């Protein structure tokens, strides 16, 4: 989440008149993340008892044409017991609006907090939640290509070009080397499904060791199912700077996922390569955002080198026990 588009409170209050949400009490911009503009809204509620919502304005990286896919996916998952935030329709049944020149939606607010230093118990709960999400996604008819697949990584690397070496000398060559490895070794025959593709700790809401919500599905797509676990693994199992590997978290995520969904031997064998892909994917998007984020955006930029360190770990360490025994 982030704030690129600043919306006056008066405009938000007028926007809310389309809904049975009451009047605006407060609107607070949310600075975390890099994708869309988000506000936490407090309203009087339709009955005066008070209510909270998330207001999201979609910026350039999210294609408005993809929004029906996300809406239908969350409806599908929610109907099957997943704790996901659904899009709220106005009195005329419309879920997609326009606000301040951007596509905009009002979204359910889910309680819970995002942990910054997960315990193994919390990591296990996240693994369970991801496995349950994959089970609930079975039968979903929608499909969406992963724009950040290997072809997308090549395209993004080309956009960054020589600017990689402004982040760290030699980074451009390292990216070329890793892309060549993944071109040669990326698995082609593993099970595919709809995946979240961005299940970082800040996209999992928790109370203690209980998951209360999964949020931010704007990278969800159809891809290798175990790649989703690799993305989650790389996001949960390192220190923020990528320098320290927490093996107990990795084992816990693997155990939780295996309990809820199961992992085949082929998925386990390919997992180190999938993790290298996940690390490179976020290295590339972090680098691109680092280079191109507007100076006046209210957004927390993420260090690309934190994912270079993850990539180096996955590429050089003994990766046979990434998911535990």
PyMOL commands that set and color helices and strands:
alter all, ss='L'
color gray80, all
select helices_A, chain A and resi 9-16+64-79+120-137+150-167+171-185+201-203+225-236+247-260+265-292+305-316
alter helices_A, ss='H'
color red, helices_A
select strands_A, chain A and resi 24-29+37-43+51-57+97-99+102-108+192-195+204-207+210-214+221-224
alter strands_A, ss='S'
color yellow, strands_A
deselect
rebuild
show_as cartoon
